[in-house]
Structures are given as structure tokens and as C-alpha cells.
Amino acid sequence: MALTPPSQRPMTIGFPILGFLALAITSVSMVACSDNDSRENDALTTMVEHSAQPAVSPDAISRTGLYVYYADAALFTDCGSGERFPVASNAGGLELERAYLQSNREPMQLLLVEVIGVVESLPGMEEGTILPHFVADQLIRISDADHCPSTSSGLTNTEWQLSSLAGEPVKITEGARSPHLTFNEQGAVYGHTGCNNLKGSYQQQQGNLSLSGIAMTQKACQYQGDLEARFNAALNSTTAFHLEDDQLTLLNESGTALAEFVARPNTSDQ
């Protein structure tokens, strides 16, 4: 019987090889489906996270502060009050994160930003905790600086000179002292009414401000009219404050401006 040379034999594929190919094709299909499912799940997660983002309050205002992003966490330090807050993961927070990463900062290096936002109480990282967060709405600008501008005075260790009461400019009689306040870091407030020295204590938290135990010397000053009484009434009605650059505004519980001051740097601690 003549044998067919190997080179002329028809090529056949056995069942083991067919099984291997079928298994390979099935595996590729499963990976592709897995990738599609993963993308769909990611998209669904993004939608859920987006729907859970905190809404920005209409009370949001422009703030200048220092932002840092590190290890999947972001912090914002308000240059006005010096308070530091975790940043909420809403659209505005993600905009800050992108701007920070694109600035090529060193790890933990601060970035000076101006942003519209508000401080609100939100759930913390630990279950059951509620903490004040900075909720960003819109990034206005960033700077290469890593510190607050020197023209922006903090509440403490600054002599705040009274410029207006209830929206009316304060007129100082020639030769008289200007009413002013200074807040120290130990919770004491002291100053001058334009006639008498004053001293008391204060409490500050998240933009809230209350003054208590205000005591004054008893010197009589006819040349100041009712300025001292109006100044004292404003202090007793203060429940909040607002800092912007070198201007301090004391507010009552309805948000009405009671008194406005301008900063005069002062590091003395009476």
C-alpha cells in the first residue's frame, strides 16, 4: 500500500485543539463583558456620587485661602479667619483638585486660591460624625504663592480701627482717640471707645463671634456725643463677623452690619 507523503496529507484539527480555542474565545468574551460591566458600574457610581453632592448655599461668598491636596484628601485654610476645613467632594471641590494637580506643587505644598464657597456641616470620614466642611462653588483664580497675602489681616493680633457704625462713617474729633479693638489669641478683646478703655472676652467659631464681660473705665467725655454708647451697643449685639482683606465687619443675628473696621497691624498684647 502506497503511503501519502506527510507534506501532502490534508490538515485536520483534533477535538483537544478545538476545545482549547473555544475556551480561549470564551475567556476573551468574558473579559470584554467584565470590562463593559466595570465601566457601567463606574458610570453608575459616578452618577450616585454626583447626586449625593452637597448643594452650594446661596450664602456662598468669595474667600481667599490656602488649599492643599494630599493622599485623596483636601484642606482649605481661610486667610480671613485662619480656620481650616476639609473640602467637600462636590463639583467645585473637584475643580480645586484639578487646579492643584495641574500646578505641579510639591507634596503637601500649599496653593493660594480665591474661590466662591461656604462652610457647612457635613458627614465626616468616620461614620456618625458631622464636621464643618468648605463647600466650593467656583474657582476664581490661583496664585503661585504658598502663603496668605500680607495685606489680609487675621482677626487676632491686629488693631481694628472703627470706620463706621450702622453704615454711617465715624467722625473723630480733632485730638481725640479713634475707637478700636484688638483680639488676642487667648480669647481676650481690648481696645478703646474713643473715650474709655475697654476689655472683655470673645468666642469665635466658623464665622460666629460673641463678645462678653465687656468692662470700661468711667471717664466722662462730652466731645464724643453718643459714639461710645452706640459702639458699646454694637459690640453687645454682635453674633458674627466677616473678614475681607484689611476690613472687619461685625454682624448681628440677621446679618446686618453693625460696625466696620480697618486694620492697623499691631503685635502688642495688652
C-alpha positions as CSV (number, residue, x, y, z in Angstrom):
1,M,0.0,0.0,0.0
2,A,1.4,3.4,-1.0
3,L,1.8,5.9,1.7
4,T,1.0,9.6,1.2
5,P,3.9,11.8,2.0
6,P,3.4,14.0,5.1
7,S,3.6,17.2,3.1
8,Q,0.6,16.1,1.0
9,R,-1.7,15.0,3.9
10,P,-4.9,17.1,4.5
11,M,-4.6,19.3,7.6
12,T,-7.1,18.3,10.4
13,I,-7.8,19.8,13.8
14,G,-8.5,17.4,16.7
15,F,-11.0,17.9,19.4
16,P,-8.5,18.9,22.0
17,I,-7.3,21.9,19.9
18,L,-10.9,22.9,19.1
19,G,-11.7,22.8,22.8
20,F,-8.7,25.0,23.6
21,L,-9.7,27.6,21.0
22,A,-13.3,27.6,22.2
23,L,-12.1,28.1,25.8
24,A,-9.8,31.0,24.7
25,I,-12.6,32.7,22.8
26,T,-15.0,32.3,25.8
27,S,-12.3,33.8,28.1
28,V,-11.8,36.9,25.8
29,S,-15.6,37.4,25.7
30,M,-15.8,37.2,29.4
31,V,-13.0,39.7,29.9
32,A,-14.7,42.1,27.4
33,C,-18.0,41.7,29.2
34,S,-16.3,42.2,32.5
35,D,-14.7,45.5,31.3
36,N,-18.1,46.7,30.0
37,D,-19.7,45.9,33.3
38,S,-16.9,47.7,35.1
39,R,-17.3,50.8,33.0
40,E,-21.1,50.7,33.5
41,N,-20.6,50.3,37.3
42,D,-18.1,53.1,37.3
43,A,-20.6,55.3,35.5
44,L,-23.4,54.3,37.9
45,T,-21.1,55.0,40.9
46,T,-20.3,58.4,39.4
47,M,-24.0,59.2,38.9
48,V,-24.8,58.2,42.5
49,E,-21.9,60.2,43.9
50,H,-22.9,63.2,41.8
51,S,-26.5,63.0,43.1
52,A,-25.2,62.9,46.7
53,Q,-23.0,66.0,46.3
54,P,-23.9,68.9,48.7
55,A,-25.8,71.8,47.1
56,V,-23.9,75.1,47.4
57,S,-25.7,77.6,49.7
58,P,-26.9,81.0,48.3
59,D,-24.8,82.4,51.2
60,A,-21.5,81.4,49.4
61,I,-19.1,84.3,49.2
62,S,-15.6,84.9,47.7
63,R,-12.9,83.7,50.0
64,T,-9.1,83.8,49.8
65,G,-7.3,80.8,51.3
66,L,-4.6,78.1,51.2
67,Y,-5.5,74.8,49.5
68,V,-3.7,71.5,49.7
69,Y,-4.5,68.1,48.3
70,Y,-2.7,65.0,49.5
71,A,-3.5,61.3,49.9
72,D,-7.0,61.7,48.5
73,A,-7.9,64.4,51.0
74,A,-8.1,68.2,50.6
75,L,-7.9,71.0,53.1
76,F,-8.8,74.7,52.8
77,T,-7.5,77.3,55.3
78,D,-9.4,80.6,55.2
79,C,-6.9,83.5,55.2
80,G,-9.5,85.8,56.8
81,S,-10.3,83.7,59.9
82,G,-7.4,81.3,59.9
83,E,-9.7,78.4,60.3
84,R,-9.0,75.1,58.4
85,F,-11.7,72.9,56.9
86,P,-11.8,69.6,54.9
87,V,-13.1,70.3,51.3
88,A,-16.3,68.7,50.2
89,S,-16.1,66.5,47.2
90,N,-18.6,68.3,45.0
91,A,-18.0,69.8,41.5
92,G,-16.3,72.9,43.0
93,G,-14.1,70.7,45.1
94,L,-13.0,68.6,42.1
95,E,-12.2,71.8,40.2
96,L,-9.9,72.9,43.0
97,E,-8.3,69.4,43.0
98,R,-7.6,69.6,39.2
99,A,-6.2,73.1,39.5
100,Y,-3.9,72.0,42.3
101,L,-2.6,68.9,40.4
102,Q,-2.0,70.9,37.3
103,S,0.0,73.4,39.2
104,N,2.7,70.7,39.8
105,R,3.1,71.5,43.5
106,E,5.4,69.5,45.7
107,P,3.7,67.1,48.1
108,M,1.9,69.0,50.9
109,Q,2.9,72.4,49.3
110,L,0.1,75.0,49.8
111,L,-1.6,76.8,46.9
112,L,-3.2,80.3,47.3
113,V,-6.6,80.4,45.8
114,E,-9.6,82.7,45.6
115,V,-12.8,80.7,45.5
116,I,-16.5,81.2,46.0
117,G,-17.8,78.9,48.7
118,V,-19.4,78.5,52.1
119,V,-18.8,76.5,55.3
120,E,-21.4,73.8,56.0
121,S,-21.8,70.9,58.4
122,L,-21.5,67.6,56.5
123,P,-20.8,63.9,57.4
124,G,-17.2,63.3,58.3
125,M,-14.9,60.4,57.3
126,E,-15.8,58.4,60.4
127,E,-19.3,57.0,60.5
128,G,-21.8,59.1,62.5
129,T,-19.6,62.2,62.7
130,I,-20.7,65.7,61.5
131,L,-17.9,68.2,60.8
132,P,-17.7,71.7,59.2
133,H,-16.6,71.4,55.5
134,F,-15.7,74.0,53.0
135,V,-18.1,73.6,50.0
136,A,-16.6,75.3,47.0
137,D,-18.8,76.6,44.2
138,Q,-16.5,78.3,41.7
139,L,-12.7,78.8,41.5
140,I,-11.9,82.4,40.6
141,R,-8.1,82.4,40.5
142,I,-5.0,80.6,41.7
143,S,-1.6,82.1,42.6
144,D,1.9,80.6,42.8
145,A,2.2,81.8,46.4
146,D,2.1,79.3,49.2
147,H,1.1,81.8,52.0
148,C,-1.7,84.3,52.6
149,P,-1.2,87.8,51.3
150,S,0.3,90.2,53.8
151,T,-2.4,92.7,53.2
152,S,-5.0,90.3,54.6
153,S,-5.2,90.7,58.3
154,G,-6.3,87.9,60.6
155,L,-8.8,88.6,63.4
156,T,-6.2,88.3,66.1
157,N,-3.1,90.5,66.8
158,T,-4.5,93.3,64.6
159,E,-5.7,96.7,65.8
160,W,-9.1,97.2,64.2
161,Q,-9.9,100.9,63.9
162,L,-13.6,101.8,63.8
163,S,-14.6,103.3,60.5
164,S,-18.4,103.2,60.5
165,L,-21.4,102.4,62.7
166,A,-24.6,101.1,61.2
167,G,-23.4,102.3,57.8
168,E,-22.6,105.8,58.9
169,P,-18.9,107.0,58.8
170,V,-17.4,107.7,62.2
171,K,-16.1,111.2,62.7
172,I,-13.4,111.7,65.2
173,T,-13.0,115.0,67.0
174,E,-9.6,116.5,66.5
175,G,-7.2,115.4,69.2
176,A,-9.5,112.5,70.3
177,R,-8.5,108.8,70.0
178,S,-10.1,106.6,67.4
179,P,-12.3,103.8,68.7
180,H,-10.6,100.4,68.1
181,L,-10.5,96.8,69.1
182,T,-7.8,94.1,69.3
183,F,-8.5,90.4,69.7
184,N,-5.7,88.3,71.1
185,E,-5.2,84.5,70.7
186,Q,-6.1,83.8,74.3
187,G,-9.8,84.8,73.9
188,A,-9.5,88.4,75.2
189,V,-10.6,91.5,73.5
190,Y,-9.5,95.0,74.5
191,G,-9.5,98.5,73.0
192,H,-10.8,102.0,73.3
193,T,-14.2,103.6,72.7
194,G,-12.8,107.0,71.9
195,C,-13.3,108.0,75.5
196,N,-12.7,104.9,77.7
197,N,-10.6,101.8,77.7
198,L,-12.5,98.6,77.4
199,K,-11.7,94.9,78.0
200,G,-13.6,91.7,77.8
201,S,-13.6,88.2,76.3
202,Y,-14.8,86.7,73.0
203,Q,-15.6,83.4,71.4
204,Q,-15.1,82.7,67.7
205,Q,-16.2,79.6,65.6
206,Q,-16.9,79.2,61.9
207,G,-17.6,82.9,61.4
208,N,-19.6,83.3,64.5
209,L,-18.4,85.8,67.1
210,S,-19.7,86.7,70.5
211,L,-18.3,89.2,73.0
212,S,-19.0,89.1,76.7
213,G,-17.9,90.6,80.0
214,I,-17.2,94.0,78.4
215,A,-15.9,96.4,81.1
216,M,-14.9,100.0,80.6
217,T,-13.3,102.8,82.5
218,Q,-15.7,105.5,83.7
219,K,-14.1,108.7,82.2
220,A,-16.7,111.3,81.1
221,C,-16.1,112.6,77.6
222,Q,-18.6,115.2,76.3
223,Y,-16.8,115.8,72.9
224,Q,-17.7,112.3,71.6
225,G,-21.5,112.7,71.9
226,D,-23.3,109.3,71.8
227,L,-20.5,107.5,69.9
228,E,-19.4,105.4,72.9
229,A,-23.0,104.3,73.6
230,R,-23.6,103.3,70.0
231,F,-20.2,101.5,69.8
232,N,-21.0,99.6,73.0
233,A,-24.5,98.6,71.7
234,A,-22.9,97.3,68.5
235,L,-20.5,95.1,70.5
236,N,-23.3,93.7,72.7
237,S,-25.4,92.8,69.6
238,T,-22.6,91.1,67.6
239,T,-23.2,87.4,66.7
240,A,-20.9,87.1,63.6
241,F,-18.1,88.7,61.7
242,H,-16.8,88.9,58.2
243,L,-13.2,89.5,57.2
244,E,-12.1,90.6,53.7
245,D,-8.5,91.8,53.1
246,D,-7.9,94.6,55.8
247,Q,-11.6,95.1,56.7
248,L,-13.6,93.6,59.5
249,T,-17.4,93.8,59.8
250,L,-19.4,92.9,62.9
251,L,-22.8,91.5,62.2
252,N,-26.0,90.8,64.2
253,E,-28.0,87.6,64.0
254,S,-29.9,88.8,60.9
255,G,-26.7,89.5,59.1
256,T,-27.0,93.3,59.3
257,A,-23.7,95.2,59.5
258,L,-23.3,96.8,62.9
259,A,-19.8,98.2,62.8
260,E,-16.9,98.2,60.2
261,F,-13.2,98.5,61.0
262,V,-10.0,98.8,59.0
263,A,-6.8,97.0,60.1
264,R,-3.8,98.7,61.6
265,P,-1.1,96.0,62.3
266,N,-0.4,95.6,66.0
267,T,1.5,92.8,67.6
268,S,1.4,94.1,71.2
269,D,-0.5,92.0,73.7
270,Q,-2.1,94.3,76.3
